[in-house]
Amino acid sequence: MSTELEIEISSIPLAPDPVVEPPPEIERIPSADLSYEQFFARYLLPNKAVILSSVADSWECFRRWINHDSKGLNGAYLREAIPNLTVPVANCGKQYYNSHEKTEMKFHEFLDCWDCREESTSKLYLKDWHLREMLPEYEFYETPYCFASDWLNEYLLDHGEDDYMFVYLGREGTWTSFHADVFSSYSWSTNIFGVKKWLLLAPKEEQKLKDSLGNLPFRISEELLDEKEVKYYNILQKAGEAIFVPSGWYHQVQNVEDAISVNHNWFNGCNVKTIWLSLNEALEQVIKEIDDSFLTTMAVHKFHL
């Protein structure tokens, strides 16, 4: 169904212009009330964000990873269901260039850190974890039907390459820095547990935040956005909700409670031209940096002759 729709719009530009006037608010819609055709026309083609509720009710991770009586992580079940894999962990208390400091640890060790609640480990964020790739037989979630037309991960899985399907586990206060998604791809993020706070900007609004060198900030705040007169959305995403983040929408995400989410980056026929332009721009930037480095080296060499 979704592929047929993409073929039928061949006469429509594949990269719709970014939303010129952002909508007054991000809509919340029960997932059962939205068909793929409606999602395609209302949000995918016009590149508009939306939140779908009641997405994860039947998922294994939603039913079993959480102790719904204590409202906490079901560590005993997770230790039994998932081997002691090596997992990627970010330290949200330490910045490394324009990212958080990264390390690796064993999954059960991370769970021990989660349980101990010590300040020294409170900023550890298990993120960008390819759990589905590591355990393909473990069916802990299903891709929501609205996001199923995914050329990127279909290709990567068919060719045995790393996918863009991730699990995130973070305690209250962990966060992801201000960014747009890789390749200007779409992303979807379904909250399994806890609450996330999103500061979400429609395309081009991030330009108001650049410094004199053209750099964007590592971290943003509502005060900064208000000061710069940036139009933005302050969203609290609850358990069971999935947010669709369109191409080129910058965002920062903070766990305001202990939280778990499943995320995909993806693209299809609706934004493939946007992806191509993004990759081409990145290539041109690399070429420019190489040229600048070469000219600098030649100038230094000439100076010493």
C-alpha positions in Angstrom: 0.0 0.0 0.0 2.7 2.5 1.0 4.9 1.7 -2.0 2.0 2.2 -4.4 1.2 5.6 -2.9 4.8 6.7 -3.4 4.7 5.6 -7.0 1.4 7.3 -7.7 2.9 10.7 -6.6 5.6 10.5 -9.2 4.4 13.8 -10.7 4.7 15.6 -7.3 8.2 16.9 -6.3 9.9 14.3 -4.1 11.3 16.9 -1.7 8.4 19.1 -0.6 9.4 22.6 0.5 9.9 22.7 4.3 6.8 24.0 6.2 7.0 27.8 5.7 4.6 28.6 8.6 4.9 25.9 11.3 1.5 24.7 12.6 0.4 26.3 15.9 0.9 23.0 17.7 1.9 19.4 17.1 -1.2 17.2 16.8 -1.8 14.2 19.0 -3.8 11.4 17.3 -4.7 7.9 18.5 -2.8 5.6 16.1 -6.0 3.6 15.4 -7.7 6.7 14.1 -5.1 7.4 11.4 -4.8 5.4 8.2 -1.5 5.2 6.3 -3.1 7.2 3.5 -4.1 10.0 5.9 -0.6 9.9 7.5 1.0 10.1 4.0 -1.1 13.1 2.9 -1.2 15.1 6.1 2.3 14.6 7.6 4.7 12.7 5.4 4.4 14.7 2.2 4.1 18.1 3.8 7.0 17.2 6.2 5.0 17.9 9.4 5.5 16.4 12.8 2.8 14.5 14.6 2.4 12.4 17.8 0.6 9.0 17.7 -0.8 7.6 20.9 -1.4 4.0 22.0 1.3 2.7 19.6 3.1 0.2 21.8 0.3 -1.4 23.8 1.0 -4.9 22.4 4.8 -4.7 22.3 6.9 -7.1 24.4 9.1 -4.3 25.6 6.0 -2.3 26.8 4.5 -5.2 28.6 7.6 -6.9 30.1 10.5 -4.5 30.4 8.6 -2.4 33.0 7.3 -3.5 36.4 3.9 -1.8 36.1 3.2 -2.2 39.8 6.4 -0.4 41.0 6.5 1.8 37.9 10.2 0.9 37.5 12.5 -1.0 35.2 12.0 -4.8 35.3 15.7 -5.6 35.7 15.2 -9.2 36.6 13.3 -9.9 33.3 15.8 -7.9 31.2 18.7 -9.9 32.7 16.9 -13.1 31.8 15.7 -12.0 28.3 18.8 -10.2 27.0 22.3 -11.6 27.2 25.1 -9.6 28.8 25.9 -7.8 25.6 28.4 -5.0 25.1 26.4 -1.8 24.8 27.2 1.9 23.9 26.8 4.3 26.7 27.1 8.1 26.7 28.0 10.2 29.8 25.7 13.2 29.7 27.8 14.9 32.3 30.8 15.1 30.0 31.1 16.9 26.7 33.5 15.6 24.1 33.7 18.1 21.2 30.1 18.5 20.0 28.8 15.3 21.6 28.7 13.5 24.9 31.7 11.3 26.0 31.1 7.8 24.8 32.1 4.4 26.3 31.1 0.8 26.3 30.0 -1.5 29.1 28.2 -4.7 29.6 24.4 -4.5 29.6 24.0 -6.2 33.0 26.6 -3.7 34.5 24.5 -0.9 33.1 21.5 -2.3 34.8 23.5 -2.5 38.1 24.3 1.2 37.7 20.6 1.9 37.0 19.6 0.1 40.2 22.2 1.6 42.5 21.0 5.2 41.8 24.4 6.7 42.6 25.2 10.2 41.5 28.4 9.0 39.8 26.3 6.9 37.3 23.2 9.1 37.1 24.2 10.6 33.8 24.9 7.4 31.9 22.7 7.0 28.9 22.5 3.7 27.0 21.8 5.0 23.5 22.1 4.1 19.8 21.9 0.5 20.8 21.4 -1.9 17.9 19.5 -4.5 20.0 17.3 -5.7 17.1 20.4 -6.3 15.0 22.2 -8.1 17.9 19.1 -10.3 18.7 17.1 -10.6 15.5 15.1 -13.4 16.9 13.9 -11.3 19.9 10.7 -9.7 18.7 10.3 -6.9 21.4 8.5 -4.4 19.2 6.8 -3.9 15.8 7.4 -1.0 13.4 4.2 1.1 13.4 2.4 0.8 10.1 2.7 4.5 9.4 6.5 4.3 9.4 6.8 0.9 7.6 7.9 2.2 4.2 11.6 2.4 5.1 14.0 2.2 2.2 17.1 2.8 4.4 16.7 -0.1 6.8 15.3 -2.5 4.2 18.4 -2.0 2.1 20.8 -2.3 5.1 19.2 -5.4 6.4 19.2 -7.1 3.0 22.9 -6.4 2.7 23.9 -7.4 6.2 25.0 -3.8 7.2 24.5 -1.9 10.4 20.9 -0.6 10.6 19.5 2.7 12.0 17.2 1.0 14.5 18.0 1.8 18.1 17.0 1.4 21.8 17.6 4.1 24.4 17.6 3.7 28.2 18.3 6.7 30.4 17.6 7.8 33.9 16.0 11.1 34.7 18.1 14.0 33.5 19.9 12.2 30.7 19.5 14.0 27.3 20.5 14.2 23.7 22.1 17.4 22.4 20.6 19.7 19.8 20.8 18.2 16.3 18.9 17.2 13.2 18.9 13.5 12.2 21.5 11.8 10.1 21.3 12.5 6.3 18.3 14.8 7.1 16.3 11.5 7.4 12.9 11.1 9.0 12.9 9.6 12.5 10.3 8.1 14.8 10.6 7.6 18.5 8.3 5.5 20.6 8.4 6.0 24.4 8.1 2.7 26.2 8.4 4.1 29.7 8.7 7.5 31.4 8.4 11.0 30.0 10.6 12.8 27.5 10.8 16.6 26.9 11.3 17.6 23.3 12.3 21.1 22.1 11.5 20.8 18.4 12.1 23.3 15.6 10.7 23.4 12.1 13.2 23.8 9.3 15.2 27.1 9.0 14.3 28.1 12.6 17.7 26.8 13.7 19.4 29.4 11.5 18.5 32.0 14.2 20.7 30.2 16.7 24.0 30.2 14.7 26.9 32.1 16.1 29.2 34.4 14.1 31.1 31.4 12.7 27.9 29.7 11.6 28.0 27.1 14.4 24.9 25.8 16.2 24.8 25.5 20.0 25.5 22.1 21.7 22.6 22.7 24.1 19.6 24.9 23.9 17.0 26.1 26.4 13.6 27.7 26.3 15.2 31.0 27.5 17.6 30.9 24.6 14.9 30.1 22.0 12.7 32.9 23.4 15.6 35.4 23.3 16.4 34.5 19.7 12.7 34.7 18.8 12.8 31.1 17.6 9.5 29.3 16.9 9.6 26.0 18.6 7.4 23.3 20.2 7.8 22.2 23.8 6.5 18.6 23.9 6.1 16.2 26.8 6.0 12.7 25.3 4.5 10.0 27.5 4.7 6.2 27.5 3.1 4.6 24.5 3.4 7.7 22.3 5.3 7.8 19.0 6.6 11.1 17.6 7.3 11.5 13.9 10.2 13.9 13.4 10.3 15.1 9.7 13.4 15.8 7.6 15.4 18.8 8.8 13.6 19.4 12.1 16.2 20.1 14.7 15.5 18.9 18.2 16.9 18.4 21.7 15.4 15.6 23.9 15.7 15.2 27.7 14.4 12.4 29.9 12.4 14.2 32.6 11.7 10.8 34.2 13.6 7.5 33.8 12.8 6.6 30.2 13.1 3.9 27.5 12.4 4.4 23.8 12.7 2.6 20.5 13.9 4.8 17.6 14.4 4.5 13.8 16.0 6.8 11.3 14.5 6.2 7.8 13.6 7.6 4.4 11.5 6.7 1.4 10.3 8.2 -1.8 8.9 11.3 -0.1 12.2 12.6 1.1 14.8 10.8 -1.0 15.7 14.1 -2.8 16.2 15.8 0.5 18.6 12.9 1.5 20.5 13.3 -1.8 20.9 17.0 -1.3 22.0 16.5 2.3 24.7 14.0 1.3 25.8 16.2 -1.6 26.2 19.1 0.8 28.2 17.0 3.2 30.5 15.9 0.4 31.0 19.5 -0.7 31.9 20.4 2.8 34.5 17.6 3.0 36.0 18.7 -0.3 36.2 22.3 1.0 37.9 21.2 4.2 40.4 19.1 2.3 41.1 22.0 -0.1 41.6 24.4 2.9 43.9 22.0 4.6 45.9 21.5 1.5 46.3 25.2 0.9 47.3 25.8 4.5 49.9 23.0 4.2 51.3 24.5 1.0 51.4 28.0 2.5 53.4 26.7 5.6 55.7 24.7 3.3 56.4 27.8 1.1 57.0 29.9 4.2 59.8 27.5 5.3 61.5 27.4 1.9 
